[in-house]
Amino acid sequence: MKKLDLHRTRHEDAKGMVIRFVEANWDNGEEAEIITGNSARMRGIVMNILDEYCLSYQISRMFDLNNQGYIVTWFE
């Protein structure tokens, strides 16, 4: 599984990092995890980009509802 960890990343740098991550893994059919921490603003940045690329995603996993610090997406 591919992972992008945005801990200790400034919000203004996150957009470029997420775009590069998405484009590097585009259409590889894999699941990926983007670690956002508990920042609602960081989650919003990531979700906006995933929406722009029309990628499906969910905040955390069904069995890990107590940890909202990451987003799972699928590169399809």
C-alpha positions in Angstrom: 0.0 0.0 0.0 1.3 3.4 -0.9 1.4 6.0 1.9 1.9 9.8 2.1 2.6 11.2 5.6 1.7 14.9 5.9 2.8 15.1 9.6 5.0 18.2 10.1 4.0 19.5 6.7 2.9 23.1 6.4 -0.7 23.5 5.0 0.6 25.6 2.1 3.0 22.8 1.1 0.5 20.0 1.4 -1.4 20.7 -1.8 1.7 20.2 -4.1 2.7 17.1 -2.2 -0.7 15.5 -2.6 -0.9 16.4 -6.3 2.5 14.9 -6.9 1.5 11.7 -4.9 -1.8 11.3 -6.9 -0.1 11.9 -10.2 2.8 9.5 -9.4 0.3 6.7 -8.5 -2.5 7.5 -10.9 -4.3 4.5 -12.4 -2.1 1.9 -10.7 -5.1 0.1 -9.1 -3.7 0.3 -5.6 -5.1 1.5 -2.3 -3.3 4.4 -0.7 -3.3 6.0 2.7 -2.7 9.8 3.2 -1.9 10.6 6.8 -3.3 14.0 7.7 -3.2 13.9 11.5 -6.2 15.4 13.3 -6.2 18.7 11.4 -9.5 19.4 9.8 -7.9 21.9 7.5 -5.3 19.3 6.3 -8.1 16.8 5.7 -10.0 19.4 3.7 -7.0 20.1 1.5 -6.6 16.4 0.8 -10.3 15.8 0.2 -10.5 18.8 -2.2 -7.6 17.4 -4.3 -9.1 13.9 -4.3 -12.4 15.4 -5.4 -10.7 17.3 -8.3 -9.2 14.0 -9.5 -12.6 12.2 -9.0 -11.0 9.6 -6.7 -13.0 7.7 -4.1 -11.9 8.0 -0.6 -13.0 7.5 3.0 -11.7 9.1 6.3 -10.1 6.2 8.2 -11.3 2.6 7.8 -14.5 1.0 8.9 -12.7 -1.0 11.7 -10.7 2.0 12.8 -13.3 4.7 13.5 -11.5 6.1 16.6 -8.6 7.2 14.4 -9.6 10.0 12.0 -6.1 11.0 11.2 -5.8 9.5 7.7 -7.7 9.2 4.5 -7.8 6.0 2.4 -8.2 6.4 -1.4 -8.1 4.1 -4.4 -6.2 4.8 -7.6 -8.5 3.4 -10.2 
